[in-house]
């Protein structure tokens, strides 16, 4: 017997994952791509960005470290230019 997947599950799997691209500020004018993280459901935007940085870096940023979490969708749009 073939197992069928509920329509809702199939649609959920087809959606692009929302998430963030995490950058680390190396110098005043230089940023380095560190990695990507999926967005954690249920978190407000600001907290989700902070969590993405922690997920990629593996710890809370230390004093003097600067990171940015850019929405993955915006990163892709920026690459179109």
Secondary structure by P-SEA (a helix, b strand, c coil): ccccccaaaaaaaaccbbbbbbbbbccccbbbbcccccccccccaaaaaaaaaaaaacccccccbbbbbccaaaaaaaacc
